[in-house]
Amino acid sequence: MDAIILCAGKGERLRPLTENRPKPMIPIAGKPILQHIIEKVEDLVNNIYLIVKYKKEKIVDYFKNHPKVKFLEQGEIDGTGQAVLTAKDYIDDEFLVINGDIIFEDNLDEFLKYNYAIAIKEVKNPENFGVVVLDENNNVIELQEKPENPKSNLINAGIYKFDRKIFELIEKTEISERGEREITDAIKLLIKEEKVKAIKLKGYWNDVGRPWDVLEANKYLLDKIKTDIKGKVEENVVIKGEVIIEEGAVVKANSVIEGPAIIKKGAVIGPLAYIRPYTVLMENTFVGNSSEVKASIIMKNTKIPHLSYVGDSIIGENCNFGCNTITANLRFDNKPVKINIKGKRVESVRKLGVIMGDNVKTGIQVSFMPGVKIGSNCWIGASCLIDRDVESNTFVYKRDELVFKKLINK
């Protein structure tokens, strides 16, 4: 038994977080999405084939020492079907296929009972997903792709069990006008010839496609952690709830950490800093004097030195905040924060701060309105109020007129 994990996509809806990393490498609860998936399957299979393409070096570098992981690069043709076909010459018989951007709770043992199976999940908004229609024996009889009038509220959850027959069926499918070959087209052929069992996921499942999905999955996983403090904790530090502080992290005097929270190695907190629930500080981050971070993911090497507030936000790697940088995260009317996703203005959740790429610098007294996205490699000048998205590689600053008047001594 082998596993194929699909990791080649660009993750356009998650930009700017995916400007410098593939979507499966976005950290959730202290490690990449892809690592969570690998940990679910590594004891069930002999080989794990990661199908890579976009920013492939990020995945290869991170997992190159895993004894079961092998890397296969997808060619010019895109799509999930073509991704699976990439492994044709390496798979002997039965295998699992898993989308590389999902966080799920269920174990996969039940899939091993069937020749062909597909995971399904019951949702309230099936029209936004691929819908699965079943017969009375839970066999798949139809697939609908984001239908206006779905025939069920059961959706394709992105986990499959196949044997080598699926490769033949993928090769029979047509390449779309967008240059893609999809696995669902092959499954439509498969259900005409074989019984494909639907396995309903009972636990948590998240198709991580939008920034607030990242934060939601982060909360789910943090709720399962247990306290493990190995780093240095100075005097008068208050720690409440479940908190992981890795070896090499330092919590300076008079700081407060409210769990669940994860503090990775090399992180420095304080003095007098406040880390609130559902926060993850990745490696070599710094939250300084009188700064507060709440329900946010702060990626590697980012510095939030003093008198700043970050709430319900995702901050990329190697960012540096000037004094008194503030992220707003709530509308006056308490309605969902609106955010731009692939050119469309959509509602997210009630509280959402800033979504920031890598290598961003802010001057002193910079404020971000709820839901703005800041591309990588931006500079935000002092005293700016950012109320709209900023594209990558942009310098934003303002010029106030200064008046100089000579004082006359009487």
N, C-alpha and C positions, 0 to 999 in steps of 0.2 A: 504494500500500500504506500502510495506517495501522495504528496499534496502540491498543488499549484496555487500560488498566491499572485493575484493580478496587481501589479505595482507600476504600470507604465504610464498612467494618465497624468495630465497636467494639473488638475484640480483648479480650474479657472474660477469657480465660485468662491474659492477660499483665498484668492489673491487679496492682499499682498503677502500672505503667509506662505504661499507657494511660489513666490518669485525666485527664491533661492534654494528650495527644497521640494521634492515630490510630496504629494499629500500624505502618503503613508508614513512619512518621517516627521510629521507634526507631533510634538510631544504632548501627551495627555497623561496626567498623574505621574509625571516624572520620566516617562519613556515613550518612544515613538509608537504610534498606532500599530505599525507593523510588528513591533516586538510583542505587543499584547496578543496579536493573532498567532504568531509563531509559538508562543507559550501555550496556546490552546491546542495545537496540533502536533508538537514535536514528539510527544510520547506515543502518538498513534501511528506514525509513518516512518518510513526508512529514509526518504529524501524529501526535501522541501525545495521546490523550484520557484524562485522569485522571477517573475517576468518583468523586466525593467526596460526603461527607455528614457523618459524625461528625467534629467538630473540624476542619471543612474549611479554616478560615482558616490553620491551621498549614501545610497543604500548599500552599495558594494563595500564601501569603507567601514560602515557600521557593523555589518553582519559577516564580514569575510572570514572570521575565525569560528563561526558556528559550524560544528561538525556535520550537520545534516543539510545545510543551506548550499544551494547551487544557483548560479545566476544565468539567465537566458535573456538575450536582448531581442525585443520585438522589432520587426523590420518596418518598412515604409507604410504598410497597411495598418491602420489603427483598428480599435474595437476589441471587445472582450472575447469574441470568437477567435479572432486572429491571435490574440494573446494566448489562449489555450492551445491553439494549433502550433504555436512556437515550441511547445514541449513534446510534440508528436514523436520525435526520434529518441526520446529519453524515458518515456513512460512504458512500462511492461504490460500492465493490466489495469487493475482498478485504482482509482485515485479520487481525491477530493479537490474541489476548486473553490477558492474563497476570494471574494473581493478584498482588496487591500486597504479599504477605507471604512471598515465597520468595526464597532465595538459591541461585543455580545457576551452574554452571561452563560448560556447553555453550553454543556459539553457536546461533543460530536459523536458519541458512541453509537447512537441510534442510526446514524447514517450508514454505519458499517454493515448493517443488516440487509441492505438492499443493493441491487445492481445499479439502480438509477434512483436518485432522490434529489429533492430541492427543498431548501428551507423556506418556510413562509411565516409571515408575521401579520397579526391582526392590527389594523390601524384605523384611525378615524378619518383620514384623508387619502383614501386609496387612489384618487385621481391624480395624485402627484407622483405615483410610483408605477412600476410594472405590476399589473394585477394578475393573480392566479385563480383559475376557476377549477373546481374539483368535482369528482363524481361522489357517489355515496360511500365509496371505499377509500376516500382520500387519495385517489390517483388524479394526476393532473390531466385535464382534458382541453384546456385552452389558456393561452397567455394573451393579455391585453397590455399595450404599452401606453401608459398615462391616458386612459380613456375618459371622455367627458361623462359617460354614464357607466361606471364600473359595474360588473356583474357580481362582484363580491368585495368584501373589505379585507381580503387576504392578499398580501403583496409578496413579491419575490424578494427574499432577504439576503441574497447574494452568497449563498453557500450551496454547493452541489456535490453529488456523488455520481461518477461516470465510470465506464470502462472505455476501451480503445474504439468502440464503435462511434463515439461522438466525433472523433477526428474525421471519419469518412463523411459524416453528416455536415460538419462545418465546411468541408471542402465543396459540398454541394450548394451551399448558400451563396447568394450574390453579394458582391461588394457594393455598398450604398454609394449615393452620389457624393457623400462626404468622405469617401475613401475608407469606410469602416466595414468590418464584418463582425456581427454581434452573435453572442452565444445563444441568445433567446431565439434567434432564427433556426439554429440547429436543434434546439429543444422542441420547437414546434414540429420539426420533422420526426424527432425521436418519439414523441407521444403518439404518433400515428402507427408506430411499429412496436413499441415496448410500453410496459407499465412504469410510470415515473411516480414514485411515492412522494407525497407532500408531508414534510415533517414540520409541525408547528412549533415555533420557538416560544417557550413559556416565560423565559426570563428577559432581562433588559436587552435591548437592541437599539443601536443608533447608527444610521447611515450618515457618517460625518461628511456633510457636504457644504455646510455654511458655518460662519464663524461662531454663532451661538450654539451650534451642535458640538463644537469643540469644548466649550465651557460647560455644557450640560453633561457630556460624557465625563469630563474632568470631575464634576461633582459626584456623579455616580460612583466612580472608582475611588475617590477620596473617602467616601462614606464607608468603605470596606477596609481601610488601613488600620493598623494597630501601632501604638506608640513604640518607637524605637529610637532612643537618643544616644548617639555615639559621638556627636560633635562637642565642641567646647561651649559651655554655657556659663557666663559670668554671673556676678552677684546681682541679686534683686531682679532676676528675670522671672516673669510669670508665664507658665505654660499650662494651658487648659485644653481639654479634649485630646483627641488622638493626633499625635504629631510625630513625624519622622524627621530626625536631624542626622544627616549622614556624617560619617567621620571626615574631618577636614573642614566642616562648616563651623562658623563662630557666631554665637549670639552674645552681643555685648550688653553691658549693664543696663538695667532699668527698661529693657524691652519687654513687649507682651506678644505672645503667640497664642492665638486661639485656633484650635483644630476643628475639623481636619485640615492638615497642611503638610506639605513636604518641602524640606529644605535640603537641597542637594549639596554634594561636596564642594568645598571652595566658596560657598556662599557666605556673606558677612551681613549680619543684621545689627542695626543700632550704632551707637547707643540710643536709647529712648525711641525705638521704632515700634510700630504696631502692625503685626501681621494678623489679618482677620481670616475667618474660615474660608475654605476652598481655594486657598492660594498655593501655588507651586512656584518656588524659586529654583530655577535650574542652576547648573554648575557655574561657579565663579560670578554670581550676581551679587549686587550690593544694594541694600536698602538702608539708608543712613538716618541720621538724627532727625527725629520728629517727622519722619515719612510714614505713610500708611498705605498698605496694599490689601485689597479685599477681593476675594473671588476672582483672581486673575492668574494668568500664566505668564511668568517673566522668563524669557529664554536666556540661553547662555551668555555670559559676559556683559550683561546689561546693568547699568548703574542708575540708581534712583537715589542720589546722595542725601538731600535734605529738604524738609518742609514741602514735600510733594504728596499728592494723593492719586492713587491708581485704583480704580474700581471696575469690576466686571469687564476687564480688558484682556487683550492678548498682545504682548509686547515682544517683538522679534529679538534676534541676537545682536549683540554689540551696539546697543543703543545707549545714549547718555542723556539724562534729563538735567536741565538747569534747575536752580533753586526755585521752588514754588511752581512746579509744573503740575497742572490739575487736569484730571479727566472727569468730565461730567458724564453721568450714566442714567439720568432719569429726566423724563419730560415733565413739565408743570402739570399737564393734564392726565398724567399717569397712563397714557396710551402707549402701545408698543413702539419702541424706537424704530425709526425707519432707516434703512441702509441700502446702498446701491449694490446689487448683485448682477453682474454681467449686463450692465446698462439699464437695469430696471430697478425702480424704487419699490422695495418690499418691506413689509412689517416683520420685525424680528421678535424680540421679547420685551418685557416691561423694563428691565434694566440691562443696558449694554453701553459700555464705554468706548474706547478707541481700539481699532484693529490696526496694528502697526507692523510694518516690515522690518528688515534688518538695517543696521547701520544708520539709524536716525539720531540726530542731535537736536535738542531743544535749548533755547536760551532761557533766561530767567523769566518767571511770571508768564509762562505760556499756558493757555487753556484750550482744551479740546471739547467740542460739543458732542453729545451722545451719538454714537453710531458712525463717526467719521472714520475713514480709512486713510492711512498714511503710507505711501509706497516706500520702498527701500531707498537708502542713500539720500534721504532728505535732510535739509537743515531748516529748522523753524526758528526764526529770529525772536528776540526778546519782546515780551509784552503783546504777542499776537494771540488773538482769539480765532481758532480754526473752526469754522462752521461748515466746511465742505471737504470733500475728499481731496487729497493731494497726490498727484502722480509721482512715481519714483523719480529720483534724480532732480528734485526741485528744491530751490532755495526760496523760502517764503519769509519776507520781512516787511516792515512798514516804516515809513518816515514821518515822524512828527516834526512840525516846524518849531524850531527853538528861537526864542526872542532874547537877544542880549541887549541890555540897556545899562548904560553907564550910570552909576550912582553919583550924585553930586553932594559932596560934603558941605553942610551949611556951617 
